[in-house]
Amino acid sequence: MGKAANAFPLWLLVFSGLAMWRPVFFTWFGGEWIVLALTLVMLGMGVTLDGGAFREVARDWRAVVLGFIAQYIIMPASGWAVAKAMNLPPDFAVGLILVACCPGGTASNVVTYIARANVALSVVMTTCSTLAAVAVTPWLTHQLAGAYLQVDGWGMFVTTLQVVVAPVVIGVFLHHKFPGLHKPVAEVGPLVSVLLICMICASIIGNSRGAILENGGKLLLAVALVHSFGFLLGWLAAKVFRFANPEARAISIEVGMQNSGLAAVLAKTHFAANPLTAVPAAISSVTHSLIGSLLAAIWRRN
């Protein structure tokens, strides 16, 4: 199952291609299904967390702090700048900024492992940015995207608390209450998470097929630019502070890869009158996974 989960970009391409070819295969997977899927992904993440990773990284907490600051400065600034520079329509601009304001994605941990980088650091950074997202993501989105559409910051706070923070906390509790639960979840969880994220993205793509065909090229370029800035500037920031390659790679991957599933849920929930805001999240999931996997393959050889 591990090898199947590592093929995350391939799964995304297959699901996305099927959604463009036959949208009806995935359009039924919407609304509450998307919320439930992301909740299960975050619950699985919580179950697999233990104190070991935290203790290991605590010896050099500077990398966590740098990664956290870079996550919530580089990506939001890049999303806002690219949306402005490319003069994106309001729906797409808000969706792009929303993606950029989200925490690091769980797929970053898999990509970090493939890149032979510091996996423990990646897990801790994902956890920290995810827990902080309950307040930071709504606030940043409101500040940067409020000029395009009305942003319900409080509503996004509540949704993030429900579908991200609460499942992770419950998962950590289950991990310590039922130690034997960790192993089967760790074995099956990554593949289940991959398939659920693929279903979320395919659903959005299927429901927005017309808009993607009409604006796909420009939107793909915008999303690719934002994530490329994240990977590049995250790596440069780590090198400026003289971190070794394993830590620099982990920070780069963590900054460049976002929780696109959360962005999709927030867009679907709080911008229901503007359904195209969810499209950048679907494209983002494919794009950052492909860029991250390519970098991981290059780094693994070096």
Sequence and secondary structure as in RCSB ss.txt:
>XXXX:A:sequence
MGKAANAFPLWLLVFSGLAMWRPVFFTWFGGEWIVLALTLVMLGMGVTLDGGAFREVARDWRAVVLGFIAQYIIM
PASGWAVAKAMNLPPDFAVGLILVACCPGGTASNVVTYIARANVALSVVMTTCSTLAAVAVTPWLTHQLAGAYLQ
VDGWGMFVTTLQVVVAPVVIGVFLHHKFPGLHKPVAEVGPLVSVLLICMICASIIGNSRGAILENGGKLLLAVAL
VHSFGFLLGWLAAKVFRFANPEARAISIEVGMQNSGLAAVLAKTHFAANPLTAVPAAISSVTHSLIGSLLAAIWR
RN
>XXXX:A:secstr
 HHHHHTHHHHHHHHHHHHHH GGGTTTS THHHHHHHHHHHHHHHHT  HHHHHHHHTTTHHHHHHHHHHHHHH
HHHHHHHHHHTT  HHHHHHHHHHHTS B THHHHHHHHTT  HHHHHHHHHHHHHHHHHHHHHHHHHHHTTTS 
  HHHHHHHHIIIIIHHHHHHHHHHHH GGGHHHHHHHHHHHHHHHHHHHHHHHHHHTHHHHHHHHHHHHHHHHH
HHHHHHHHHHHHHHHTT  HHHHHHHHHHHH B HHHHHHHHHHH TT GGGGHHHHHHHHHHHHHHHHHHHHHH
H 
